[in-house]
Amino acid sequence: MLCKPYVTGLFLFISLLLLSSLAQADVCVWRDPERTMVRLFPEAKDYKTEVYKLKPDQIDRIEALAGEPLHPTEKEEYNLYAITADGRTLGWVLALAGTGEYGVIETVVGLNADHSIRGVYLQRVRERKRKALKSEEFLGQFRGKTQKDSLDIKPVAGAEKPSAEIARLVKKMLAYEAVLNTDSKTNSNAFPKGE
């Protein structure tokens, strides 16, 4: 019979392994679409989830634009959320998660129809400087930027690592959007998931 400390230790070890693998995966869900949609697009009426099954050539192009390899969990599929009002597309919402010094940072980006950043929203952040990271002073630096622009931003003092992580996530989302929205205009591999 196994002793209780051994079982407890084994359980903790397995839990830590699972959590560490989750922390490495950048895939993120958009947690509160209706609230965030209106926060980023006040005129929005609805959204449509477009699920993209990634092809090898798309993965290569996304990695080249992002300047880093994708995590294995990021190579299967990615969701773009088309934001609409009165039958027209206003833009898109994208979401990714990364790792800060104190846990996961879930980042949501709203893009205008011209593919420029409309706004950035942190839906989950546990950093000590979270108020400054969520501030307009910091997140406003991304507004108007496109995939072709440099994302050199002034980091939050005392939160340089999470500031850089947020910039990395935004750059990666711009890479996903550039490849997937370009491809959807020619030969779509998107599967709409409702209206």
GUMIZA-267263 format. One record per residue (C-alpha): residue in one letter; x, y, z. Coordinates in Angstrom, 1 decimal, always signed. Each point is the difference from the previous one (the first is absolute). Example, Ala and Ser with C-alpha at 12.3 -4.5 7.8 and 13.67 -1.06 7.14 Angstrom:
BEGIN
res x y z
A +12.3 -4.5 +7.8
S +1.4 +3.4 -0.7
This chain:
BEGIN
res x y z
M +0.0 +0.0 +0.0
L +1.3 +3.5 -0.9
C +0.6 +2.4 +2.8
K -1.9 +3.2 +0.1
P +3.0 +2.4 -0.4
Y +1.1 -1.9 -3.1
V -3.4 +0.3 -1.6
T -0.3 +3.6 +0.9
G +3.5 +0.7 -1.4
L -0.8 -1.9 -3.2
F -3.2 +2.0 -0.4
L +1.8 +3.3 +0.5
F +2.7 -1.0 -2.5
I -2.5 -1.0 -2.7
S -2.0 +3.2 +0.6
L +3.2 +2.2 -0.4
L +0.8 -1.8 -3.2
L -3.4 +0.7 -1.4
L +0.0 +3.6 +1.1
S +3.5 +0.6 -1.5
S -1.1 -1.4 -3.3
L -3.1 +2.2 +0.0
A +2.1 +3.1 +0.9
Q +2.1 -0.6 -3.1
A -3.0 -0.1 -2.3
D -0.9 +3.4 -1.3
V -3.5 -0.9 -1.3
C -2.6 +2.0 +1.8
V -3.8 +0.2 +0.0
W -1.9 +3.2 -0.2
R -1.7 -0.1 +3.3
D -2.8 +2.6 -0.1
P -0.7 +0.7 -3.7
E -3.0 +2.3 +0.4
R +1.6 +2.3 +2.6
T +3.4 +0.2 -1.6
M -1.5 +0.4 -3.5
V -1.9 +3.1 +1.1
R +3.1 +1.2 +1.9
L +2.1 -0.1 -3.1
F -2.8 +0.6 -2.6
P -2.8 +2.1 +1.7
E -2.0 +0.0 -3.3
A +0.2 -3.8 -0.3
K -3.2 -2.1 -0.2
D +1.3 -3.5 -0.4
Y +3.1 -2.2 -0.6
K +0.7 -3.1 -2.0
T +2.6 -2.6 +1.1
E +2.2 -1.1 -2.9
V +2.0 -3.1 +0.8
Y +3.1 -0.5 -2.1
K +1.6 -3.4 -0.4
L +3.6 +0.9 -0.6
K +1.9 -1.3 -3.0
P +3.8 -0.5 +0.0
D +0.7 +3.0 -2.3
Q -2.2 +2.2 +2.2
I +1.9 -1.1 +3.1
D +3.3 +0.9 -1.7
R -1.2 +3.4 -1.0
I -1.4 +0.8 +3.5
E +3.3 -1.1 +1.6
A +1.9 +2.2 -2.4
L -2.2 +3.1 +0.7
A +0.0 -0.7 +3.7
G +3.7 -0.5 +0.1
E -0.3 -3.1 +2.1
P -1.1 -3.6 -0.3
L -3.6 -0.9 +1.0
H -0.6 -2.3 +2.9
P -1.3 -3.4 -1.1
T -3.5 +0.9 +1.4
E +0.0 +3.2 -2.2
K +0.5 -2.0 -3.2
E -3.4 -1.8 -0.1
E -2.6 +2.8 -0.3
Y -0.6 +3.6 +0.8
N -3.1 +2.0 +0.5
L -0.7 +3.5 -1.5
Y -3.1 +1.7 +1.2
A -1.6 +2.2 -2.7
I -1.8 +3.0 +1.6
T -3.0 +1.2 -1.9
A -2.7 +2.7 -0.1
D -2.8 +0.3 -2.5
G +1.5 -2.6 -2.4
R +3.5 +1.4 -0.2
T +3.2 -1.1 +1.7
L +1.4 +2.6 +2.3
G +3.1 -2.0 +0.9
W +1.2 -3.0 +1.9
V +0.8 -1.1 +3.5
L +2.9 -2.4 +0.7
A +1.1 -1.5 +3.3
L +3.3 -1.6 +1.2
A +1.5 -0.9 +3.4
G +3.5 +0.2 +1.1
T +2.0 -0.2 +3.3
G +0.8 +2.9 +2.2
E +2.0 -0.1 +3.3
Y -3.0 -0.9 +2.0
G -2.1 -2.1 -2.3
V -1.9 +0.1 -3.3
I -0.6 +3.2 -1.9
E -3.1 -0.3 -2.2
T +0.1 +2.7 -2.7
V -2.8 +1.0 -2.4
V +0.6 +2.3 -3.0
G -2.7 +1.8 -2.0
L +1.0 +0.7 -3.6
N -1.7 +2.5 -2.3
A -1.2 -0.9 -3.5
D +3.3 +1.5 -1.3
H +1.9 -2.5 +2.2
S +1.3 +2.7 +2.4
I -0.3 -0.6 +3.7
R -3.1 +1.6 +1.5
G +0.8 -1.0 +3.5
V +1.6 -2.5 +2.3
Y -1.7 -1.4 +3.1
L +1.5 -2.3 +2.7
Q -2.7 -2.4 +1.0
R +2.1 -1.7 +2.6
V +3.2 +1.2 +1.6
R +1.4 -0.6 +3.5
E +3.2 +2.1 -0.1
R +0.8 +2.3 +2.8
K -0.2 +3.0 -2.3
R -3.2 -1.2 -1.7
K -1.7 +3.4 +0.4
A +2.8 +1.7 -1.9
L +0.1 -2.9 -2.6
K -3.8 +0.5 -0.5
S +0.3 +3.8 -0.3
E -0.7 +2.0 -3.1
E +3.5 +1.4 +0.4
F +1.5 -3.4 -0.6
L -2.5 -1.8 -2.3
G -0.8 +3.2 -2.0
Q +3.5 -0.3 -1.5
F -1.2 -2.8 -2.2
R -3.0 +1.9 -1.5
G +0.3 +0.6 -3.7
K +2.9 -2.4 -0.5
T -0.1 -2.7 -2.7
Q +1.9 -3.2 -0.6
K +2.5 +2.0 -2.0
D +0.8 +2.4 +2.8
S +2.6 -0.4 +2.7
L -1.5 -0.8 +3.4
D +2.8 +1.7 +2.0
I -2.0 +1.3 +3.0
K +1.0 +1.7 +3.2
P -0.3 -2.7 +2.7
V -1.7 +0.5 +3.3
A +2.7 +0.8 +2.5
G +0.6 -3.0 +2.3
A -2.0 -2.2 -2.4
E +2.4 -0.3 -3.0
K -0.4 -3.7 -0.5
P -3.9 +0.0 -0.1
S +0.1 +3.1 -2.2
A +2.2 -1.8 -2.4
E -2.2 -3.1 +0.2
I -3.1 +2.1 -0.9
A +1.8 +1.5 -3.0
R +1.1 -3.5 -1.1
L -3.6 -1.2 +0.2
V -1.3 +3.0 -2.0
K +2.7 -0.6 -2.7
K -1.0 -3.7 -0.2
M -3.7 +0.9 -0.3
L +0.7 +2.4 -2.8
A +2.0 -2.7 -1.8
Y -3.0 -2.5 +0.4
E -2.4 +2.6 -1.3
A +2.2 +1.1 -2.9
V +0.4 -3.6 -1.3
L -3.5 -1.3 +0.7
N -2.0 +3.1 -1.2
T +2.1 +0.1 -3.2
D -0.6 -3.7 -0.6
S -3.7 +0.3 +0.7
K -0.4 +2.4 -2.8
T +1.4 -2.5 -2.5
N -0.4 -3.6 +1.1
S -1.6 -0.3 +3.4
N +0.7 -2.6 +2.5
A -2.2 +1.7 +2.6
F -3.0 -1.8 +1.4
P -2.6 +2.4 +1.3
K -1.3 -1.0 +3.4
G -3.4 +1.7 +0.2
E -1.1 +3.5 -0.4
